[in-house]
Amino acid sequence: MRMALMIATLMMTAAPLHAQAVDARTQARIDRILKATPLIDGHNDLPWELRENYGSRIENLASGTDRLEKPLMTDIARLRAGRVGGQFWSVYIPGEITGPAAIQMTLEQIDVVKRLAAAYPRYLELATSAADVVRIHRSGRIASLIGMEGGHQIGNNLAALRAFYDLGARYMTITHFANNDWADAATDDPKHNGLAPFGKTVIGEMNRLGMIADLSHVSEKTMTDVLAVTRAPVIFSHSNARALEDHPRNVSDAVLRLLPANGGVVMVNFYPGYLSEEVRAANALRAAEEARLKALFIGQPDRLKASLDAWDAAHPVPAVPLSVVADHIDHIAKVAGHDHVGIGGDLDGVPTTAVGLESVAGYPLLFAELIRRGWTDANLAKLAGGNVLRAMRGAEATAAAMKNQQPSLETLTK
């Protein structure tokens, strides 16, 4: 009996943390850390999911969005269960939307975030500075911040960039999946050899305003070009370590080594396709098969769907455990330092996540895994939000130092 109990105990301690609840002692330690330092997630795509599936309505987010007809990964109840203290809401729009239409759609997405905060004032409050985040967190509410996911959203117009800053946007991802007119993306054929001359002007204007440059999605040359010209810290709002998963969306060790001098932060993504080589290979095979079947079943959507369903059933994508997310965090901390890593789950922006991180309620499981690995309270606080708050303060200090500089009136000539 005693031997059986010992074996059972060993099996439980060896089991991955996503299969277990966080024990009370560990949870109390996590709560102490996150009471002192807000847990700030760098990227959540809830506004786009609300637009696509619910007509941009923000009702019914108090609880139970996992039970909606088209489930969501985010709601108020699970944000609180996840001990979230600050959330950058992505005001994403598709990359093919450009010019005045992009500006209009971005305004609509910003409106979703503002209405969300207005509808749930007991739990959420808009934040536009590091001081706001700290104050709101101390009040027991969640600081709601705005991040733009693509330089195409300004329509090549610096006046639009300034207007979006005035409306609360505090970072802009320089590209999305495709190149824009002034910067190269990680997942497109190079067009500008990194950052075009107008792109350098955009970065300078972002520095002057106090808007952080987000380098998720950009090519490595764009990363290094921005790091060479920016006067303020950068972030990668939802990226991983390329040494562990060789996806071009991820951050190489060479770039990680540049972050201490800049003060920037890589905020780790929960999407299996950016975490696991095995999953990336499976996704590539599936994409090739889908292309083959589309060519075979032109004008036959039912046969195409049936064939894809059969392929998916025969080729299940392997699950990725939460421990792999912790591996990426550990690697970034090892190469760049504990001052340069954060969390940017990409929830409601990806179809699947690492096991245990399927919603905004899962963060304590990730912290428990890092505690199991020996992370100190000080380093966990940096990961949670201390590092991104430092980057925000750096951007604010840069803007203050540039306050007498006139706005750029440069325009893009194609």
C-alpha positions as a Markdown table, in Angstrom:
| # | Residue | x | y | z |
|---|---|---|---|---|
| 1 | Met | 0.0 | 0.0 | 0.0 |
| 2 | Arg | 2.8 | 2.4 | 1.0 |
| 3 | Met | 4.7 | 1.5 | -2.3 |
| 4 | Ala | 1.6 | 2.1 | -4.4 |
| 5 | Leu | 1.1 | 5.5 | -2.7 |
| 6 | Met | 4.7 | 6.4 | -3.4 |
| 7 | Ile | 4.4 | 5.4 | -7.1 |
| 8 | Ala | 1.2 | 7.4 | -7.4 |
| 9 | Thr | 2.9 | 10.4 | -5.8 |
| 10 | Leu | 5.9 | 10.2 | -8.1 |
| 11 | Met | 3.6 | 9.9 | -11.1 |
| 12 | Met | 1.7 | 13.1 | -10.0 |
| 13 | Thr | 4.9 | 15.1 | -9.5 |
| 14 | Ala | 6.2 | 13.9 | -12.9 |
| 15 | Ala | 3.0 | 14.8 | -14.7 |
| 16 | Pro | 3.1 | 18.0 | -16.7 |
| 17 | Leu | 1.5 | 21.0 | -14.9 |
| 18 | His | -1.1 | 21.4 | -17.5 |
| 19 | Ala | -2.6 | 18.2 | -16.3 |
| 20 | Gln | -2.8 | 19.4 | -12.7 |
| 21 | Ala | -4.3 | 22.3 | -10.8 |
| 22 | Val | -1.9 | 24.7 | -9.3 |
| 23 | Asp | -1.4 | 23.8 | -5.6 |
| 24 | Ala | -2.5 | 26.3 | -3.0 |
| 25 | Arg | 1.0 | 27.2 | -1.9 |
| 26 | Thr | 2.3 | 27.9 | -5.4 |
| 27 | Gln | -0.9 | 29.8 | -6.2 |
| 28 | Ala | -0.4 | 31.9 | -3.1 |
| 29 | Arg | 3.1 | 32.7 | -4.3 |
| 30 | Ile | 1.9 | 33.6 | -7.8 |
| 31 | Asp | -0.8 | 35.8 | -6.3 |
| 32 | Arg | 1.8 | 37.7 | -4.2 |
| 33 | Ile | 3.9 | 38.4 | -7.2 |
| 34 | Leu | 1.0 | 39.5 | -9.4 |
| 35 | Lys | -0.4 | 41.7 | -6.7 |
| 36 | Ala | 2.8 | 43.7 | -6.7 |
| 37 | Thr | 3.4 | 43.6 | -10.4 |
| 38 | Pro | 0.6 | 43.5 | -13.0 |
| 39 | Leu | 0.6 | 40.5 | -15.4 |
| 40 | Ile | 0.5 | 42.3 | -18.8 |
| 41 | Asp | -0.2 | 40.3 | -22.0 |
| 42 | Gly | 1.2 | 41.9 | -25.1 |
| 43 | His | -1.3 | 40.7 | -27.7 |
| 44 | Asn | -5.0 | 39.5 | -27.7 |
| 45 | Asp | -7.1 | 39.5 | -30.8 |
| 46 | Leu | -10.5 | 39.6 | -29.2 |
| 47 | Pro | -11.6 | 42.8 | -31.0 |
| 48 | Trp | -11.2 | 41.1 | -34.4 |
| 49 | Glu | -13.0 | 38.0 | -33.2 |
| 50 | Leu | -15.9 | 40.1 | -32.0 |
| 51 | Arg | -16.0 | 41.9 | -35.4 |
| 52 | Glu | -15.9 | 38.7 | -37.4 |
| 53 | Asn | -18.3 | 36.5 | -35.4 |
| 54 | Tyr | -20.5 | 38.9 | -33.3 |
| 55 | Gly | -20.9 | 42.1 | -35.4 |
| 56 | Ser | -18.5 | 44.0 | -33.1 |
| 57 | Arg | -20.9 | 43.6 | -30.2 |
| 58 | Ile | -19.4 | 43.4 | -26.8 |
| 59 | Glu | -22.3 | 41.9 | -24.9 |
| 60 | Asn | -22.0 | 38.6 | -23.0 |
| 61 | Leu | -18.3 | 38.9 | -22.2 |
| 62 | Ala | -18.8 | 38.9 | -18.5 |
| 63 | Ser | -18.5 | 35.1 | -18.4 |
| 64 | Gly | -19.0 | 31.9 | -20.5 |
| 65 | Thr | -17.6 | 32.9 | -23.9 |
| 66 | Asp | -16.3 | 29.3 | -24.3 |
| 67 | Arg | -20.0 | 28.2 | -24.5 |
| 68 | Leu | -21.0 | 30.7 | -27.2 |
| 69 | Glu | -21.9 | 29.4 | -30.7 |
| 70 | Lys | -18.4 | 30.5 | -31.8 |
| 71 | Pro | -16.3 | 30.2 | -28.6 |
| 72 | Leu | -13.8 | 32.8 | -27.6 |
| 73 | Met | -10.7 | 32.4 | -25.5 |
| 74 | Thr | -11.3 | 35.6 | -23.6 |
| 75 | Asp | -14.0 | 37.0 | -21.2 |
| 76 | Ile | -14.0 | 39.0 | -18.0 |
| 77 | Ala | -14.4 | 36.0 | -15.7 |
| 78 | Arg | -11.4 | 34.2 | -17.2 |
| 79 | Leu | -9.2 | 37.3 | -17.3 |
| 80 | Arg | -9.7 | 37.5 | -13.6 |
| 81 | Ala | -9.1 | 33.8 | -13.1 |
| 82 | Gly | -5.9 | 34.3 | -15.0 |
| 83 | Arg | -4.8 | 37.1 | -12.7 |
| 84 | Val | -4.4 | 39.4 | -15.7 |
| 85 | Gly | -3.5 | 43.0 | -14.7 |
| 86 | Gly | -3.0 | 44.6 | -18.1 |
| 87 | Gln | -4.0 | 43.6 | -21.7 |
| 88 | Phe | -2.8 | 45.0 | -25.0 |
| 89 | Trp | -5.9 | 44.6 | -27.2 |
| 90 | Ser | -4.9 | 44.2 | -30.8 |
| 91 | Val | -6.8 | 46.5 | -33.2 |
| 92 | Tyr | -5.8 | 44.3 | -36.1 |
| 93 | Ile | -7.1 | 44.7 | -39.7 |
| 94 | Pro | -6.2 | 42.4 | -42.7 |
| 95 | Gly | -3.1 | 43.4 | -44.6 |
| 96 | Glu | -4.9 | 43.7 | -47.9 |
| 97 | Ile | -6.9 | 46.6 | -46.5 |
| 98 | Thr | -4.8 | 49.7 | -47.3 |
| 99 | Gly | -5.2 | 53.5 | -47.8 |
| 100 | Pro | -8.3 | 55.3 | -46.4 |
| 101 | Ala | -10.1 | 52.1 | -45.9 |
| 102 | Ala | -7.4 | 50.9 | -43.5 |
| 103 | Ile | -7.7 | 54.1 | -41.5 |
| 104 | Gln | -11.5 | 53.7 | -41.3 |
| 105 | Met | -11.3 | 50.0 | -40.2 |
| 106 | Thr | -8.7 | 50.8 | -37.6 |
| 107 | Leu | -10.9 | 53.5 | -36.1 |
| 108 | Glu | -13.7 | 50.9 | -35.9 |
| 109 | Gln | -11.4 | 48.4 | -34.1 |
| 110 | Ile | -10.3 | 51.1 | -31.7 |
| 111 | Asp | -14.0 | 51.8 | -31.0 |
| 112 | Val | -14.5 | 48.1 | -30.0 |
| 113 | Val | -11.8 | 48.4 | -27.4 |
| 114 | Lys | -13.2 | 51.7 | -26.0 |
| 115 | Arg | -16.7 | 50.3 | -25.9 |
| 116 | Leu | -15.4 | 47.2 | -24.2 |
| 117 | Ala | -13.9 | 49.2 | -21.4 |
| 118 | Ala | -17.0 | 51.4 | -21.1 |
| 119 | Ala | -19.3 | 48.4 | -20.8 |
| 120 | Tyr | -17.3 | 46.8 | -18.0 |
| 121 | Pro | -16.0 | 49.7 | -15.9 |
| 122 | Arg | -16.0 | 47.5 | -12.7 |
| 123 | Tyr | -13.2 | 45.3 | -14.3 |
| 124 | Leu | -11.6 | 47.3 | -17.1 |
| 125 | Glu | -10.2 | 50.8 | -17.6 |
| 126 | Leu | -8.4 | 52.3 | -20.6 |
| 127 | Ala | -4.7 | 52.9 | -20.1 |
| 128 | Thr | -2.3 | 55.0 | -22.1 |
| 129 | Ser | 0.8 | 55.1 | -19.9 |
| 130 | Ala | 2.9 | 52.9 | -17.6 |
| 131 | Ala | 1.6 | 55.0 | -14.7 |
| 132 | Asp | -2.0 | 54.3 | -15.8 |
| 133 | Val | -1.3 | 50.6 | -15.8 |
| 134 | Val | 0.1 | 50.6 | -12.3 |
| 135 | Arg | -2.7 | 52.8 | -10.9 |
| 136 | Ile | -5.5 | 50.7 | -12.6 |
| 137 | His | -3.9 | 47.4 | -11.4 |
| 138 | Arg | -3.7 | 48.8 | -7.8 |
| 139 | Ser | -7.4 | 49.5 | -8.0 |
| 140 | Gly | -8.1 | 45.8 | -8.7 |
| 141 | Arg | -9.0 | 46.3 | -12.3 |
| 142 | Ile | -7.4 | 45.4 | -15.6 |
| 143 | Ala | -5.6 | 48.0 | -17.6 |
| 144 | Ser | -6.8 | 48.0 | -21.3 |
| 145 | Leu | -4.2 | 49.1 | -23.8 |
| 146 | Ile | -4.3 | 49.4 | -27.5 |
| 147 | Gly | -1.8 | 47.9 | -30.0 |
| 148 | Met | -2.1 | 48.2 | -33.8 |
| 149 | Glu | -1.0 | 45.1 | -35.7 |
| 150 | Gly | 0.5 | 46.4 | -39.0 |
| 151 | Gly | 2.0 | 49.5 | -40.4 |
| 152 | His | -0.4 | 49.3 | -43.3 |
| 153 | Gln | -3.0 | 50.6 | -40.9 |
| 154 | Ile | -1.8 | 54.2 | -41.1 |
| 155 | Gly | -2.3 | 54.4 | -44.9 |
| 156 | Asn | 1.3 | 55.7 | -45.4 |
| 157 | Asn | 0.1 | 58.8 | -43.6 |
| 158 | Leu | 1.9 | 60.2 | -40.6 |
| 159 | Ala | -1.1 | 62.4 | -39.6 |
| 160 | Ala | -3.1 | 59.1 | -39.2 |
| 161 | Leu | -0.3 | 57.7 | -37.0 |
| 162 | Arg | -0.5 | 60.8 | -34.8 |
| 163 | Ala | -4.3 | 60.5 | -34.6 |
| 164 | Phe | -4.1 | 56.9 | -33.6 |
| 165 | Tyr | -1.7 | 57.8 | -30.9 |
| 166 | Asp | -4.1 | 60.4 | -29.7 |
| 167 | Leu | -6.9 | 57.8 | -29.6 |
| 168 | Gly | -4.8 | 55.6 | -27.3 |
| 169 | Ala | -2.6 | 53.3 | -29.5 |
| 170 | Arg | 0.7 | 52.7 | -27.7 |
| 171 | Tyr | 2.4 | 50.3 | -30.1 |
| 172 | Met | 2.3 | 49.5 | -33.8 |
| 173 | Thr | 3.5 | 46.3 | -35.3 |
| 174 | Ile | 5.6 | 47.4 | -38.2 |
| 175 | Thr | 4.2 | 44.8 | -40.7 |
| 176 | His | 1.8 | 42.0 | -40.6 |
| 177 | Phe | 2.2 | 38.8 | -42.7 |
| 178 | Ala | 2.9 | 40.8 | -45.9 |
| 179 | Asn | 5.3 | 43.6 | -46.7 |
| 180 | Asn | 3.9 | 47.1 | -46.6 |
| 181 | Asp | 5.1 | 50.1 | -48.7 |
| 182 | Trp | 8.0 | 50.8 | -46.3 |
| 183 | Ala | 9.0 | 47.6 | -44.4 |
| 184 | Asp | 9.6 | 43.9 | -45.1 |
| 185 | Ala | 7.6 | 41.2 | -43.3 |
| 186 | Ala | 9.0 | 37.9 | -42.1 |
| 187 | Thr | 6.6 | 35.9 | -44.3 |
| 188 | Asp | 6.9 | 37.7 | -47.6 |
| 189 | Asp | 9.6 | 38.0 | -50.3 |
| 190 | Pro | 12.0 | 40.9 | -49.4 |
| 191 | Lys | 11.0 | 44.1 | -51.2 |
| 192 | His | 12.9 | 46.9 | -49.3 |
| 193 | Asn | 15.9 | 45.1 | -47.9 |
| 194 | Gly | 14.4 | 45.7 | -44.4 |
| 195 | Leu | 13.2 | 49.2 | -43.5 |
| 196 | Ala | 12.7 | 51.6 | -46.4 |
| 197 | Pro | 13.7 | 55.3 | -46.0 |
| 198 | Phe | 10.1 | 56.3 | -45.2 |
| 199 | Gly | 10.0 | 53.5 | -42.6 |
| 200 | Lys | 12.9 | 55.2 | -40.8 |
| 201 | Thr | 10.8 | 58.3 | -40.7 |
| 202 | Val | 7.9 | 56.4 | -39.3 |
| 203 | Ile | 10.1 | 55.0 | -36.5 |
| 204 | Gly | 11.3 | 58.5 | -35.7 |
| 205 | Glu | 7.8 | 59.8 | -35.5 |
| 206 | Met | 6.8 | 56.9 | -33.3 |
| 207 | Asn | 9.7 | 57.8 | -31.0 |
| 208 | Arg | 8.6 | 61.4 | -30.9 |
| 209 | Leu | 5.1 | 60.4 | -30.0 |
| 210 | Gly | 6.0 | 57.7 | -27.5 |
| 211 | Met | 4.5 | 54.8 | -29.5 |
| 212 | Ile | 6.5 | 51.6 | -29.2 |
| 213 | Ala | 7.7 | 49.8 | -32.4 |
| 214 | Asp | 6.5 | 46.2 | -32.3 |
| 215 | Leu | 8.8 | 43.9 | -34.3 |
| 216 | Ser | 6.7 | 40.7 | -34.3 |
| 217 | His | 5.9 | 39.7 | -37.9 |
| 218 | Val | 8.8 | 41.6 | -39.5 |
| 219 | Ser | 11.8 | 40.2 | -41.3 |
| 220 | Glu | 15.1 | 39.9 | -39.5 |
| 221 | Lys | 16.6 | 42.7 | -41.6 |
| 222 | Thr | 13.7 | 44.9 | -40.6 |
| 223 | Met | 14.3 | 44.0 | -37.0 |
| 224 | Thr | 17.9 | 45.0 | -37.1 |
| 225 | Asp | 17.2 | 48.2 | -39.1 |
| 226 | Val | 14.6 | 49.3 | -36.5 |
| 227 | Leu | 17.0 | 48.5 | -33.7 |
| 228 | Ala | 19.7 | 50.6 | -35.4 |
| 229 | Val | 17.5 | 53.8 | -35.8 |
| 230 | Thr | 15.1 | 53.7 | -32.8 |
| 231 | Arg | 15.8 | 55.9 | -29.8 |
| 232 | Ala | 13.3 | 53.9 | -27.6 |
| 233 | Pro | 12.9 | 50.3 | -26.5 |
| 234 | Val | 11.1 | 48.0 | -28.9 |
| 235 | Ile | 8.8 | 45.0 | -28.2 |
| 236 | Phe | 8.0 | 41.8 | -29.9 |
| 237 | Ser | 4.4 | 41.6 | -28.8 |
| 238 | His | 3.9 | 37.9 | -29.7 |
| 239 | Ser | 7.0 | 36.1 | -30.9 |
| 240 | Asn | 9.2 | 33.1 | -29.8 |
| 241 | Ala | 12.8 | 31.9 | -30.0 |
| 242 | Arg | 13.9 | 30.9 | -33.5 |
| 243 | Ala | 16.6 | 28.7 | -32.1 |
| 244 | Leu | 13.9 | 26.4 | -30.7 |
| 245 | Glu | 11.5 | 26.7 | -33.7 |
| 246 | Asp | 12.9 | 28.0 | -36.9 |
| 247 | His | 9.9 | 29.9 | -38.1 |
| 248 | Pro | 10.7 | 33.3 | -39.7 |
| 249 | Arg | 8.2 | 34.9 | -37.3 |
| 250 | Asn | 10.4 | 34.1 | -34.4 |
| 251 | Val | 13.5 | 35.9 | -33.0 |
| 252 | Ser | 17.0 | 34.7 | -33.7 |
| 253 | Asp | 19.7 | 34.6 | -31.0 |
| 254 | Ala | 21.6 | 37.3 | -33.0 |
| 255 | Val | 18.7 | 39.7 | -32.5 |
| 256 | Leu | 18.1 | 38.6 | -28.9 |
| 257 | Arg | 21.7 | 39.6 | -28.2 |
| 258 | Leu | 20.9 | 43.1 | -29.4 |
| 259 | Leu | 18.0 | 43.7 | -26.9 |
| 260 | Pro | 20.0 | 44.5 | -23.8 |
| 261 | Ala | 21.4 | 47.6 | -25.4 |
| 262 | Asn | 17.9 | 48.7 | -26.6 |
| 263 | Gly | 15.9 | 47.7 | -23.5 |
| 264 | Gly | 13.4 | 45.7 | -25.6 |
| 265 | Val | 11.2 | 42.8 | -24.7 |
| 266 | Val | 10.2 | 39.6 | -26.5 |
| 267 | Met | 6.7 | 38.5 | -25.4 |
| 268 | Val | 6.2 | 34.8 | -25.9 |
| 269 | Asn | 3.4 | 33.5 | -28.1 |
| 270 | Phe | 1.3 | 30.4 | -27.3 |
| 271 | Tyr | 0.6 | 29.2 | -30.9 |
| 272 | Pro | 1.9 | 25.7 | -31.5 |
| 273 | Gly | 3.0 | 26.6 | -35.0 |
| 274 | Tyr | 5.5 | 29.1 | -33.6 |
| 275 | Leu | 6.5 | 26.8 | -30.7 |
| 276 | Ser | 7.2 | 23.4 | -32.2 |
| 277 | Glu | 9.1 | 22.2 | -35.3 |
| 278 | Glu | 7.0 | 19.1 | -35.4 |
| 279 | Val | 3.8 | 21.2 | -35.6 |
| 280 | Arg | 5.3 | 23.5 | -38.1 |
| 281 | Ala | 6.2 | 20.6 | -40.4 |
| 282 | Ala | 2.7 | 19.1 | -39.9 |
| 283 | Asn | 1.1 | 22.5 | -40.8 |
| 284 | Ala | 3.3 | 22.7 | -43.9 |
| 285 | Leu | 2.2 | 19.3 | -45.1 |
| 286 | Arg | -1.5 | 20.2 | -44.5 |
| 287 | Ala | -1.1 | 23.4 | -46.5 |
| 288 | Ala | 0.4 | 21.5 | -49.4 |
| 289 | Glu | -2.4 | 19.0 | -49.3 |
| 290 | Glu | -5.0 | 21.7 | -49.2 |
| 291 | Ala | -3.4 | 23.4 | -52.3 |
| 292 | Arg | -3.4 | 20.0 | -54.1 |
| 293 | Leu | -7.0 | 19.3 | -53.3 |
| 294 | Lys | -8.2 | 22.8 | -54.2 |
| 295 | Ala | -6.6 | 22.3 | -57.7 |
| 296 | Leu | -8.3 | 18.9 | -58.0 |
| 297 | Phe | -11.8 | 19.9 | -56.8 |
| 298 | Ile | -12.3 | 23.3 | -58.5 |
| 299 | Gly | -15.9 | 24.2 | -58.1 |
| 300 | Gln | -16.6 | 21.2 | -55.9 |
| 301 | Pro | -16.6 | 22.7 | -52.3 |
| 302 | Asp | -18.4 | 19.7 | -50.7 |
| 303 | Arg | -15.8 | 17.2 | -52.1 |
| 304 | Leu | -13.0 | 19.5 | -51.1 |
| 305 | Lys | -14.3 | 19.8 | -47.5 |
| 306 | Ala | -14.8 | 16.0 | -47.3 |
| 307 | Ser | -11.3 | 15.3 | -48.5 |
| 308 | Leu | -9.7 | 17.9 | -46.1 |
| 309 | Asp | -11.7 | 16.4 | -43.2 |
| 310 | Ala | -10.4 | 13.0 | -44.1 |
| 311 | Trp | -6.9 | 14.3 | -44.3 |
| 312 | Asp | -7.2 | 16.0 | -40.9 |
| 313 | Ala | -8.5 | 12.8 | -39.3 |
| 314 | Ala | -5.7 | 10.7 | -40.7 |
| 315 | His | -3.0 | 13.3 | -39.9 |
| 316 | Pro | -3.7 | 14.8 | -36.4 |
| 317 | Val | -1.4 | 17.6 | -35.4 |
| 318 | Pro | 0.6 | 16.8 | -32.3 |
| 319 | Ala | -0.4 | 18.6 | -29.1 |
| 320 | Val | 2.2 | 20.9 | -27.7 |
| 321 | Pro | 2.6 | 20.9 | -23.9 |
| 322 | Leu | 2.8 | 24.1 | -21.8 |
| 323 | Ser | 6.4 | 23.1 | -20.9 |
| 324 | Val | 7.4 | 24.1 | -24.5 |
| 325 | Val | 6.2 | 27.7 | -23.9 |
| 326 | Ala | 8.4 | 27.7 | -20.8 |
| 327 | Asp | 11.3 | 26.4 | -22.9 |
| 328 | His | 11.0 | 29.4 | -25.1 |
| 329 | Ile | 10.8 | 31.8 | -22.1 |
| 330 | Asp | 13.9 | 30.1 | -20.6 |
| 331 | His | 15.8 | 30.4 | -23.9 |
| 332 | Ile | 15.1 | 34.1 | -24.4 |
| 333 | Ala | 16.0 | 34.8 | -20.7 |
| 334 | Lys | 19.3 | 32.8 | -21.2 |
| 335 | Val | 20.3 | 34.6 | -24.4 |
| 336 | Ala | 18.9 | 38.2 | -23.9 |
| 337 | Gly | 18.6 | 38.1 | -20.1 |
| 338 | His | 15.6 | 38.0 | -17.7 |
| 339 | Asp | 15.1 | 41.7 | -18.3 |
| 340 | His | 14.0 | 41.1 | -21.9 |
| 341 | Val | 11.2 | 38.5 | -21.9 |
| 342 | Gly | 7.5 | 38.8 | -21.4 |
| 343 | Ile | 4.2 | 37.2 | -22.4 |
| 344 | Gly | 2.1 | 37.8 | -25.5 |
| 345 | Gly | -0.2 | 34.8 | -25.9 |
| 346 | Asp | -1.9 | 35.8 | -29.2 |
| 347 | Leu | -5.2 | 34.4 | -27.7 |
| 348 | Asp | -8.3 | 34.7 | -29.9 |
| 349 | Gly | -5.8 | 35.3 | -32.8 |
| 350 | Val | -4.8 | 31.6 | -33.3 |
| 351 | Pro | -6.8 | 28.4 | -33.8 |
| 352 | Thr | -5.0 | 26.4 | -31.2 |
| 353 | Thr | -2.6 | 26.9 | -28.3 |
| 354 | Ala | -0.2 | 24.9 | -26.1 |
| 355 | Val | -2.2 | 22.6 | -23.8 |
| 356 | Gly | -3.2 | 24.4 | -20.6 |
| 357 | Leu | -3.1 | 27.9 | -22.2 |
| 358 | Glu | -6.3 | 27.6 | -24.2 |
| 359 | Ser | -7.7 | 30.8 | -22.6 |
| 360 | Val | -6.7 | 33.8 | -20.6 |
| 361 | Ala | -7.3 | 31.8 | -17.5 |
| 362 | Gly | -4.2 | 29.7 | -18.0 |
| 363 | Tyr | -1.4 | 32.1 | -17.0 |
| 364 | Pro | -1.0 | 30.7 | -13.4 |
| 365 | Leu | -0.2 | 27.3 | -14.9 |
| 366 | Leu | 2.7 | 28.8 | -16.9 |
| 367 | Phe | 4.0 | 30.6 | -13.8 |
| 368 | Ala | 3.7 | 27.4 | -11.8 |
| 369 | Glu | 5.9 | 25.6 | -14.4 |
| 370 | Leu | 8.5 | 28.3 | -14.2 |
| 371 | Ile | 8.5 | 28.1 | -10.4 |
| 372 | Arg | 9.0 | 24.4 | -10.8 |
| 373 | Arg | 12.1 | 25.2 | -12.9 |
| 374 | Gly | 13.5 | 27.5 | -10.1 |
| 375 | Trp | 12.6 | 31.0 | -11.3 |
| 376 | Thr | 12.8 | 33.6 | -8.6 |
| 377 | Asp | 10.0 | 35.9 | -7.6 |
| 378 | Ala | 12.0 | 38.9 | -9.0 |
| 379 | Asn | 12.4 | 37.3 | -12.4 |
| 380 | Leu | 8.8 | 36.2 | -12.5 |
| 381 | Ala | 7.8 | 39.8 | -11.8 |
| 382 | Lys | 9.9 | 41.0 | -14.7 |
| 383 | Leu | 8.3 | 38.4 | -17.0 |
| 384 | Ala | 4.8 | 39.2 | -15.8 |
| 385 | Gly | 4.9 | 42.9 | -16.5 |
| 386 | Gly | 8.0 | 44.6 | -15.1 |
| 387 | Asn | 9.9 | 44.4 | -18.4 |
| 388 | Val | 7.1 | 45.8 | -20.6 |
| 389 | Leu | 6.4 | 48.6 | -18.1 |
| 390 | Arg | 10.1 | 49.5 | -18.3 |
| 391 | Ala | 9.9 | 49.5 | -22.1 |
| 392 | Met | 6.8 | 51.7 | -21.9 |
| 393 | Arg | 8.5 | 54.1 | -19.6 |
| 394 | Gly | 11.5 | 54.2 | -22.0 |
| 395 | Ala | 9.2 | 55.1 | -24.9 |
| 396 | Glu | 7.6 | 57.8 | -22.7 |
| 397 | Ala | 11.0 | 59.2 | -21.7 |
| 398 | Thr | 12.1 | 59.3 | -25.3 |
| 399 | Ala | 9.0 | 61.2 | -26.3 |
| 400 | Ala | 9.6 | 63.7 | -23.4 |
| 401 | Ala | 13.2 | 64.3 | -24.6 |
| 402 | Met | 11.9 | 64.9 | -28.2 |
| 403 | Lys | 9.0 | 67.2 | -27.1 |
| 404 | Asn | 10.4 | 70.2 | -28.9 |
| 405 | Gln | 10.9 | 68.4 | -32.2 |
| 406 | Gln | 8.3 | 69.3 | -34.8 |
| 407 | Pro | 6.1 | 66.5 | -36.3 |
| 408 | Ser | 7.4 | 65.1 | -39.5 |
| 409 | Leu | 5.5 | 66.2 | -42.7 |
| 410 | Glu | 7.3 | 63.7 | -44.9 |
| 411 | Thr | 5.1 | 61.8 | -47.3 |
| 412 | Leu | 5.7 | 58.5 | -49.1 |
| 413 | Thr | 6.5 | 58.7 | -52.8 |
| 414 | Lys | 6.1 | 55.3 | -54.4 |
